[in-house]
Amino acid sequence: MNRSLVRAVGVLAALAALAGATACSPVDKPVLALRVVNEQPTLLVAECGVFTADRISVFTIGVTPTKKWAIIREGGAEAEAVTLLEPPPAWTVEQQTLATFEPAVEYAVTAYGDQTDADSVHFTLAQLTELGPDQVLVSDGGTKRKAVTETAFRDKAKKAC
């Protein structure tokens, strides 16, 4: 092989390796929302063909040490609604240093899947209790959040999935 061909093959191999190394990971899905049900913060998980929650975690923001409640699915049904701090059937508590919600503390909740994760939703108890009867709190990018109707939340999740 001549040197030009060897050099060209080397450049192509390097570009292919670089493309593989910088390939995008799956985008987090907007499939989580929060509301209050029976006076308890409740996580809603929208149906999504490319995301199934296997682990859910809620944790404090800006509190040292961080307090956390995390559950994992041990088979069984997917969670469509989870009362925070109460594991649903077929889910097991993995970590629990968070036992109650405090009014002046900010929290974040997220769900993790096999292939991709869900957008985290940041919240305070006041934000949840201020929601209207058909409203849920969703992520609006990063730590931002907004109140939307449950229908709007489910429509956006369906489009993203």
PyMOL commands that place a pseudoatom at each C-alpha (Angstrom):
pseudoatom trace, name=CA, resn=MET, resi=1, chain=A, elem=C, hetatm=0, pos=[0.000, 0.000, 0.000]
pseudoatom trace, name=CA, resn=ASN, resi=2, chain=A, elem=C, hetatm=0, pos=[1.261, 3.453, -0.735]
pseudoatom trace, name=CA, resn=ARG, resi=3, chain=A, elem=C, hetatm=0, pos=[1.675, 6.036, 1.995]
pseudoatom trace, name=CA, resn=SER, resi=4, chain=A, elem=C, hetatm=0, pos=[-1.236, 8.220, 0.839]
pseudoatom trace, name=CA, resn=LEU, resi=5, chain=A, elem=C, hetatm=0, pos=[-3.663, 5.304, 1.016]
pseudoatom trace, name=CA, resn=VAL, resi=6, chain=A, elem=C, hetatm=0, pos=[-2.382, 4.243, 4.453]
pseudoatom trace, name=CA, resn=ARG, resi=7, chain=A, elem=C, hetatm=0, pos=[-2.726, 7.839, 5.682]
pseudoatom trace, name=CA, resn=ALA, resi=8, chain=A, elem=C, hetatm=0, pos=[-6.284, 8.115, 4.282]
pseudoatom trace, name=CA, resn=VAL, resi=9, chain=A, elem=C, hetatm=0, pos=[-7.315, 4.828, 5.923]
pseudoatom trace, name=CA, resn=GLY, resi=10, chain=A, elem=C, hetatm=0, pos=[-5.819, 6.038, 9.218]
pseudoatom trace, name=CA, resn=VAL, resi=11, chain=A, elem=C, hetatm=0, pos=[-7.705, 9.342, 9.033]
pseudoatom trace, name=CA, resn=LEU, resi=12, chain=A, elem=C, hetatm=0, pos=[-10.987, 7.541, 8.261]
pseudoatom trace, name=CA, resn=ALA, resi=13, chain=A, elem=C, hetatm=0, pos=[-10.468, 5.134, 11.167]
pseudoatom trace, name=CA, resn=ALA, resi=14, chain=A, elem=C, hetatm=0, pos=[-9.751, 8.032, 13.529]
pseudoatom trace, name=CA, resn=LEU, resi=15, chain=A, elem=C, hetatm=0, pos=[-12.877, 9.896, 12.374]
pseudoatom trace, name=CA, resn=ALA, resi=16, chain=A, elem=C, hetatm=0, pos=[-15.014, 6.778, 12.854]
pseudoatom trace, name=CA, resn=ALA, resi=17, chain=A, elem=C, hetatm=0, pos=[-13.650, 6.292, 16.377]
pseudoatom trace, name=CA, resn=LEU, resi=18, chain=A, elem=C, hetatm=0, pos=[-14.243, 9.949, 17.200]
pseudoatom trace, name=CA, resn=ALA, resi=19, chain=A, elem=C, hetatm=0, pos=[-17.826, 9.761, 15.920]
pseudoatom trace, name=CA, resn=GLY, resi=20, chain=A, elem=C, hetatm=0, pos=[-18.475, 6.729, 18.111]
pseudoatom trace, name=CA, resn=ALA, resi=21, chain=A, elem=C, hetatm=0, pos=[-16.921, 8.372, 21.159]
pseudoatom trace, name=CA, resn=THR, resi=22, chain=A, elem=C, hetatm=0, pos=[-18.992, 11.536, 20.791]
pseudoatom trace, name=CA, resn=ALA, resi=23, chain=A, elem=C, hetatm=0, pos=[-22.283, 9.867, 19.930]
pseudoatom trace, name=CA, resn=CYS, resi=24, chain=A, elem=C, hetatm=0, pos=[-25.160, 11.346, 21.886]
pseudoatom trace, name=CA, resn=SER, resi=25, chain=A, elem=C, hetatm=0, pos=[-26.658, 9.447, 24.755]
pseudoatom trace, name=CA, resn=PRO, resi=26, chain=A, elem=C, hetatm=0, pos=[-30.447, 9.185, 24.769]
pseudoatom trace, name=CA, resn=VAL, resi=27, chain=A, elem=C, hetatm=0, pos=[-32.224, 12.366, 25.792]
pseudoatom trace, name=CA, resn=ASP, resi=28, chain=A, elem=C, hetatm=0, pos=[-33.995, 12.346, 29.159]
pseudoatom trace, name=CA, resn=LYS, resi=29, chain=A, elem=C, hetatm=0, pos=[-37.743, 11.975, 28.698]
pseudoatom trace, name=CA, resn=PRO, resi=30, chain=A, elem=C, hetatm=0, pos=[-40.389, 14.423, 30.018]
pseudoatom trace, name=CA, resn=VAL, resi=31, chain=A, elem=C, hetatm=0, pos=[-42.463, 11.625, 31.557]
pseudoatom trace, name=CA, resn=LEU, resi=32, chain=A, elem=C, hetatm=0, pos=[-42.655, 12.743, 35.195]
pseudoatom trace, name=CA, resn=ALA, resi=33, chain=A, elem=C, hetatm=0, pos=[-45.099, 15.084, 36.886]
pseudoatom trace, name=CA, resn=LEU, resi=34, chain=A, elem=C, hetatm=0, pos=[-46.038, 15.794, 40.487]
pseudoatom trace, name=CA, resn=ARG, resi=35, chain=A, elem=C, hetatm=0, pos=[-49.318, 16.548, 42.210]
pseudoatom trace, name=CA, resn=VAL, resi=36, chain=A, elem=C, hetatm=0, pos=[-50.856, 16.161, 45.642]
pseudoatom trace, name=CA, resn=VAL, resi=37, chain=A, elem=C, hetatm=0, pos=[-53.143, 13.142, 46.166]
pseudoatom trace, name=CA, resn=ASN, resi=38, chain=A, elem=C, hetatm=0, pos=[-54.730, 12.630, 49.588]
pseudoatom trace, name=CA, resn=GLU, resi=39, chain=A, elem=C, hetatm=0, pos=[-52.456, 15.392, 50.926]
pseudoatom trace, name=CA, resn=GLN, resi=40, chain=A, elem=C, hetatm=0, pos=[-49.327, 13.479, 49.844]
pseudoatom trace, name=CA, resn=PRO, resi=41, chain=A, elem=C, hetatm=0, pos=[-46.797, 14.393, 47.098]
pseudoatom trace, name=CA, resn=THR, resi=42, chain=A, elem=C, hetatm=0, pos=[-47.420, 11.915, 44.301]
pseudoatom trace, name=CA, resn=LEU, resi=43, chain=A, elem=C, hetatm=0, pos=[-45.287, 11.202, 41.255]
pseudoatom trace, name=CA, resn=LEU, resi=44, chain=A, elem=C, hetatm=0, pos=[-47.073, 10.496, 37.968]
pseudoatom trace, name=CA, resn=VAL, resi=45, chain=A, elem=C, hetatm=0, pos=[-45.185, 8.508, 35.334]
pseudoatom trace, name=CA, resn=ALA, resi=46, chain=A, elem=C, hetatm=0, pos=[-46.541, 8.843, 31.791]
pseudoatom trace, name=CA, resn=GLU, resi=47, chain=A, elem=C, hetatm=0, pos=[-46.696, 5.808, 29.550]
pseudoatom trace, name=CA, resn=CYS, resi=48, chain=A, elem=C, hetatm=0, pos=[-43.697, 5.766, 27.208]
pseudoatom trace, name=CA, resn=GLY, resi=49, chain=A, elem=C, hetatm=0, pos=[-42.682, 3.054, 24.768]
pseudoatom trace, name=CA, resn=VAL, resi=50, chain=A, elem=C, hetatm=0, pos=[-38.974, 3.831, 25.125]
pseudoatom trace, name=CA, resn=PHE, resi=51, chain=A, elem=C, hetatm=0, pos=[-38.859, 4.383, 28.877]
pseudoatom trace, name=CA, resn=THR, resi=52, chain=A, elem=C, hetatm=0, pos=[-39.754, 2.156, 31.793]
pseudoatom trace, name=CA, resn=ALA, resi=53, chain=A, elem=C, hetatm=0, pos=[-38.897, 3.312, 35.304]
pseudoatom trace, name=CA, resn=ASP, resi=54, chain=A, elem=C, hetatm=0, pos=[-36.752, 0.784, 37.170]
pseudoatom trace, name=CA, resn=ARG, resi=55, chain=A, elem=C, hetatm=0, pos=[-35.580, 3.154, 39.913]
pseudoatom trace, name=CA, resn=ILE, resi=56, chain=A, elem=C, hetatm=0, pos=[-37.117, 6.309, 41.410]
pseudoatom trace, name=CA, resn=SER, resi=57, chain=A, elem=C, hetatm=0, pos=[-35.277, 8.739, 43.633]
pseudoatom trace, name=CA, resn=VAL, resi=58, chain=A, elem=C, hetatm=0, pos=[-36.289, 11.891, 45.512]
pseudoatom trace, name=CA, resn=PHE, resi=59, chain=A, elem=C, hetatm=0, pos=[-33.654, 13.970, 47.268]
pseudoatom trace, name=CA, resn=THR, resi=60, chain=A, elem=C, hetatm=0, pos=[-33.049, 17.323, 48.928]
pseudoatom trace, name=CA, resn=ILE, resi=61, chain=A, elem=C, hetatm=0, pos=[-31.449, 20.224, 47.077]
pseudoatom trace, name=CA, resn=GLY, resi=62, chain=A, elem=C, hetatm=0, pos=[-29.088, 22.572, 48.915]
pseudoatom trace, name=CA, resn=VAL, resi=63, chain=A, elem=C, hetatm=0, pos=[-29.194, 20.649, 52.185]
pseudoatom trace, name=CA, resn=THR, resi=64, chain=A, elem=C, hetatm=0, pos=[-26.053, 19.117, 53.692]
pseudoatom trace, name=CA, resn=PRO, resi=65, chain=A, elem=C, hetatm=0, pos=[-26.002, 16.217, 54.063]
pseudoatom trace, name=CA, resn=THR, resi=66, chain=A, elem=C, hetatm=0, pos=[-28.370, 15.403, 51.236]
pseudoatom trace, name=CA, resn=LYS, resi=67, chain=A, elem=C, hetatm=0, pos=[-31.364, 13.354, 52.298]
pseudoatom trace, name=CA, resn=LYS, resi=68, chain=A, elem=C, hetatm=0, pos=[-32.653, 10.762, 49.860]
pseudoatom trace, name=CA, resn=TRP, resi=69, chain=A, elem=C, hetatm=0, pos=[-35.379, 8.190, 49.301]
pseudoatom trace, name=CA, resn=ALA, resi=70, chain=A, elem=C, hetatm=0, pos=[-34.821, 5.717, 46.478]
pseudoatom trace, name=CA, resn=ILE, resi=71, chain=A, elem=C, hetatm=0, pos=[-36.769, 2.657, 45.365]
pseudoatom trace, name=CA, resn=ILE, resi=72, chain=A, elem=C, hetatm=0, pos=[-36.091, -0.034, 42.781]
pseudoatom trace, name=CA, resn=ARG, resi=73, chain=A, elem=C, hetatm=0, pos=[-38.500, -2.215, 40.875]
pseudoatom trace, name=CA, resn=GLU, resi=74, chain=A, elem=C, hetatm=0, pos=[-38.154, -5.891, 41.690]
pseudoatom trace, name=CA, resn=GLY, resi=75, chain=A, elem=C, hetatm=0, pos=[-40.110, -7.076, 38.666]
pseudoatom trace, name=CA, resn=GLY, resi=76, chain=A, elem=C, hetatm=0, pos=[-43.842, -6.769, 38.614]
pseudoatom trace, name=CA, resn=ALA, resi=77, chain=A, elem=C, hetatm=0, pos=[-45.845, -3.817, 37.458]
pseudoatom trace, name=CA, resn=GLU, resi=78, chain=A, elem=C, hetatm=0, pos=[-44.533, -0.487, 36.281]
pseudoatom trace, name=CA, resn=ALA, resi=79, chain=A, elem=C, hetatm=0, pos=[-45.380, 2.459, 38.481]
pseudoatom trace, name=CA, resn=GLU, resi=80, chain=A, elem=C, hetatm=0, pos=[-47.931, 4.874, 37.003]
pseudoatom trace, name=CA, resn=ALA, resi=81, chain=A, elem=C, hetatm=0, pos=[-48.382, 6.815, 40.250]
pseudoatom trace, name=CA, resn=VAL, resi=82, chain=A, elem=C, hetatm=0, pos=[-46.130, 6.677, 43.291]
pseudoatom trace, name=CA, resn=THR, resi=83, chain=A, elem=C, hetatm=0, pos=[-46.904, 8.324, 46.608]
pseudoatom trace, name=CA, resn=LEU, resi=84, chain=A, elem=C, hetatm=0, pos=[-43.483, 9.619, 47.539]
pseudoatom trace, name=CA, resn=LEU, resi=85, chain=A, elem=C, hetatm=0, pos=[-41.928, 7.946, 50.572]
pseudoatom trace, name=CA, resn=GLU, resi=86, chain=A, elem=C, hetatm=0, pos=[-44.275, 4.938, 50.155]
pseudoatom trace, name=CA, resn=PRO, resi=87, chain=A, elem=C, hetatm=0, pos=[-43.005, 2.177, 47.838]
pseudoatom trace, name=CA, resn=PRO, resi=88, chain=A, elem=C, hetatm=0, pos=[-45.635, 0.655, 45.544]
pseudoatom trace, name=CA, resn=PRO, resi=89, chain=A, elem=C, hetatm=0, pos=[-46.110, -3.145, 45.379]
pseudoatom trace, name=CA, resn=ALA, resi=90, chain=A, elem=C, hetatm=0, pos=[-43.144, -4.983, 43.796]
pseudoatom trace, name=CA, resn=TRP, resi=91, chain=A, elem=C, hetatm=0, pos=[-40.825, -2.055, 44.561]
pseudoatom trace, name=CA, resn=THR, resi=92, chain=A, elem=C, hetatm=0, pos=[-38.169, -2.124, 47.302]
pseudoatom trace, name=CA, resn=VAL, resi=93, chain=A, elem=C, hetatm=0, pos=[-36.664, 0.745, 49.269]
pseudoatom trace, name=CA, resn=GLU, resi=94, chain=A, elem=C, hetatm=0, pos=[-33.021, 0.995, 48.256]
pseudoatom trace, name=CA, resn=GLN, resi=95, chain=A, elem=C, hetatm=0, pos=[-32.077, 4.002, 50.364]
pseudoatom trace, name=CA, resn=GLN, resi=96, chain=A, elem=C, hetatm=0, pos=[-33.982, 6.053, 52.948]
pseudoatom trace, name=CA, resn=THR, resi=97, chain=A, elem=C, hetatm=0, pos=[-32.409, 8.985, 54.702]
pseudoatom trace, name=CA, resn=LEU, resi=98, chain=A, elem=C, hetatm=0, pos=[-35.420, 11.148, 53.762]
pseudoatom trace, name=CA, resn=ALA, resi=99, chain=A, elem=C, hetatm=0, pos=[-38.443, 10.334, 55.934]
pseudoatom trace, name=CA, resn=THR, resi=100, chain=A, elem=C, hetatm=0, pos=[-40.619, 13.477, 55.700]
pseudoatom trace, name=CA, resn=PHE, resi=101, chain=A, elem=C, hetatm=0, pos=[-40.980, 16.544, 53.507]
pseudoatom trace, name=CA, resn=GLU, resi=102, chain=A, elem=C, hetatm=0, pos=[-40.250, 19.944, 55.058]
pseudoatom trace, name=CA, resn=PRO, resi=103, chain=A, elem=C, hetatm=0, pos=[-42.017, 23.120, 53.869]
pseudoatom trace, name=CA, resn=ALA, resi=104, chain=A, elem=C, hetatm=0, pos=[-38.922, 25.299, 53.285]
pseudoatom trace, name=CA, resn=VAL, resi=105, chain=A, elem=C, hetatm=0, pos=[-36.815, 22.648, 51.518]
pseudoatom trace, name=CA, resn=GLU, resi=106, chain=A, elem=C, hetatm=0, pos=[-36.436, 22.163, 47.765]
pseudoatom trace, name=CA, resn=TYR, resi=107, chain=A, elem=C, hetatm=0, pos=[-36.482, 18.600, 46.422]
pseudoatom trace, name=CA, resn=ALA, resi=108, chain=A, elem=C, hetatm=0, pos=[-35.885, 16.878, 43.110]
pseudoatom trace, name=CA, resn=VAL, resi=109, chain=A, elem=C, hetatm=0, pos=[-37.407, 13.628, 41.920]
pseudoatom trace, name=CA, resn=THR, resi=110, chain=A, elem=C, hetatm=0, pos=[-36.288, 11.540, 38.990]
pseudoatom trace, name=CA, resn=ALA, resi=111, chain=A, elem=C, hetatm=0, pos=[-36.758, 8.092, 37.522]
pseudoatom trace, name=CA, resn=TYR, resi=112, chain=A, elem=C, hetatm=0, pos=[-34.115, 5.944, 35.893]
pseudoatom trace, name=CA, resn=GLY, resi=113, chain=A, elem=C, hetatm=0, pos=[-34.659, 3.409, 33.154]
pseudoatom trace, name=CA, resn=ASP, resi=114, chain=A, elem=C, hetatm=0, pos=[-32.583, 0.777, 31.408]
pseudoatom trace, name=CA, resn=GLN, resi=115, chain=A, elem=C, hetatm=0, pos=[-31.886, 2.803, 28.251]
pseudoatom trace, name=CA, resn=THR, resi=116, chain=A, elem=C, hetatm=0, pos=[-32.740, 6.376, 29.256]
pseudoatom trace, name=CA, resn=ASP, resi=117, chain=A, elem=C, hetatm=0, pos=[-33.766, 8.442, 32.262]
pseudoatom trace, name=CA, resn=ALA, resi=118, chain=A, elem=C, hetatm=0, pos=[-36.591, 10.864, 32.928]
pseudoatom trace, name=CA, resn=ASP, resi=119, chain=A, elem=C, hetatm=0, pos=[-36.274, 14.631, 33.314]
pseudoatom trace, name=CA, resn=SER, resi=120, chain=A, elem=C, hetatm=0, pos=[-35.967, 15.506, 36.995]
pseudoatom trace, name=CA, resn=VAL, resi=121, chain=A, elem=C, hetatm=0, pos=[-38.708, 17.632, 38.524]
pseudoatom trace, name=CA, resn=HIS, resi=122, chain=A, elem=C, hetatm=0, pos=[-37.689, 20.109, 41.228]
pseudoatom trace, name=CA, resn=PHE, resi=123, chain=A, elem=C, hetatm=0, pos=[-40.364, 21.085, 43.741]
pseudoatom trace, name=CA, resn=THR, resi=124, chain=A, elem=C, hetatm=0, pos=[-41.299, 22.461, 47.112]
pseudoatom trace, name=CA, resn=LEU, resi=125, chain=A, elem=C, hetatm=0, pos=[-44.355, 21.484, 49.126]
pseudoatom trace, name=CA, resn=ALA, resi=126, chain=A, elem=C, hetatm=0, pos=[-45.796, 24.978, 48.591]
pseudoatom trace, name=CA, resn=GLN, resi=127, chain=A, elem=C, hetatm=0, pos=[-45.592, 24.606, 44.805]
pseudoatom trace, name=CA, resn=LEU, resi=128, chain=A, elem=C, hetatm=0, pos=[-47.468, 21.316, 44.966]
pseudoatom trace, name=CA, resn=THR, resi=129, chain=A, elem=C, hetatm=0, pos=[-50.201, 22.553, 47.273]
pseudoatom trace, name=CA, resn=GLU, resi=130, chain=A, elem=C, hetatm=0, pos=[-50.772, 25.632, 45.058]
pseudoatom trace, name=CA, resn=LEU, resi=131, chain=A, elem=C, hetatm=0, pos=[-51.643, 23.484, 42.012]
pseudoatom trace, name=CA, resn=GLY, resi=132, chain=A, elem=C, hetatm=0, pos=[-55.179, 23.603, 40.661]
pseudoatom trace, name=CA, resn=PRO, resi=133, chain=A, elem=C, hetatm=0, pos=[-57.390, 20.471, 40.573]
pseudoatom trace, name=CA, resn=ASP, resi=134, chain=A, elem=C, hetatm=0, pos=[-56.273, 19.359, 37.082]
pseudoatom trace, name=CA, resn=GLN, resi=135, chain=A, elem=C, hetatm=0, pos=[-52.725, 20.703, 37.272]
pseudoatom trace, name=CA, resn=VAL, resi=136, chain=A, elem=C, hetatm=0, pos=[-49.407, 18.925, 37.679]
pseudoatom trace, name=CA, resn=LEU, resi=137, chain=A, elem=C, hetatm=0, pos=[-45.893, 20.247, 38.183]
pseudoatom trace, name=CA, resn=VAL, resi=138, chain=A, elem=C, hetatm=0, pos=[-43.396, 19.353, 35.437]
pseudoatom trace, name=CA, resn=SER, resi=139, chain=A, elem=C, hetatm=0, pos=[-39.814, 20.148, 34.522]
pseudoatom trace, name=CA, resn=ASP, resi=140, chain=A, elem=C, hetatm=0, pos=[-39.339, 23.158, 32.274]
pseudoatom trace, name=CA, resn=GLY, resi=141, chain=A, elem=C, hetatm=0, pos=[-35.672, 22.477, 31.657]
pseudoatom trace, name=CA, resn=GLY, resi=142, chain=A, elem=C, hetatm=0, pos=[-33.009, 21.961, 34.304]
pseudoatom trace, name=CA, resn=THR, resi=143, chain=A, elem=C, hetatm=0, pos=[-34.193, 23.183, 37.691]
pseudoatom trace, name=CA, resn=LYS, resi=144, chain=A, elem=C, hetatm=0, pos=[-37.078, 25.199, 36.217]
pseudoatom trace, name=CA, resn=ARG, resi=145, chain=A, elem=C, hetatm=0, pos=[-40.600, 23.928, 36.671]
pseudoatom trace, name=CA, resn=LYS, resi=146, chain=A, elem=C, hetatm=0, pos=[-44.096, 24.920, 35.664]
pseudoatom trace, name=CA, resn=ALA, resi=147, chain=A, elem=C, hetatm=0, pos=[-47.696, 23.977, 36.299]
pseudoatom trace, name=CA, resn=VAL, resi=148, chain=A, elem=C, hetatm=0, pos=[-49.596, 22.490, 33.346]
pseudoatom trace, name=CA, resn=THR, resi=149, chain=A, elem=C, hetatm=0, pos=[-52.755, 20.471, 32.938]
pseudoatom trace, name=CA, resn=GLU, resi=150, chain=A, elem=C, hetatm=0, pos=[-52.391, 16.730, 33.270]
pseudoatom trace, name=CA, resn=THR, resi=151, chain=A, elem=C, hetatm=0, pos=[-53.624, 16.395, 29.670]
pseudoatom trace, name=CA, resn=ALA, resi=152, chain=A, elem=C, hetatm=0, pos=[-50.867, 18.735, 28.419]
pseudoatom trace, name=CA, resn=PHE, resi=153, chain=A, elem=C, hetatm=0, pos=[-48.286, 16.759, 30.404]
pseudoatom trace, name=CA, resn=ARG, resi=154, chain=A, elem=C, hetatm=0, pos=[-49.427, 13.431, 28.937]
pseudoatom trace, name=CA, resn=ASP, resi=155, chain=A, elem=C, hetatm=0, pos=[-49.579, 14.862, 25.388]
pseudoatom trace, name=CA, resn=LYS, resi=156, chain=A, elem=C, hetatm=0, pos=[-46.007, 16.181, 25.646]
pseudoatom trace, name=CA, resn=ALA, resi=157, chain=A, elem=C, hetatm=0, pos=[-44.784, 12.858, 27.055]
pseudoatom trace, name=CA, resn=LYS, resi=158, chain=A, elem=C, hetatm=0, pos=[-46.481, 10.933, 24.247]
pseudoatom trace, name=CA, resn=LYS, resi=159, chain=A, elem=C, hetatm=0, pos=[-44.837, 13.141, 21.600]
pseudoatom trace, name=CA, resn=ALA, resi=160, chain=A, elem=C, hetatm=0, pos=[-41.408, 12.752, 23.226]
pseudoatom trace, name=CA, resn=CYS, resi=161, chain=A, elem=C, hetatm=0, pos=[-41.730, 8.969, 23.326]
for i in range(1, 161): cmd.bond("trace and resi %d" % i, "trace and resi %d" % (i + 1))
show_as sticks, trace
zoom trace
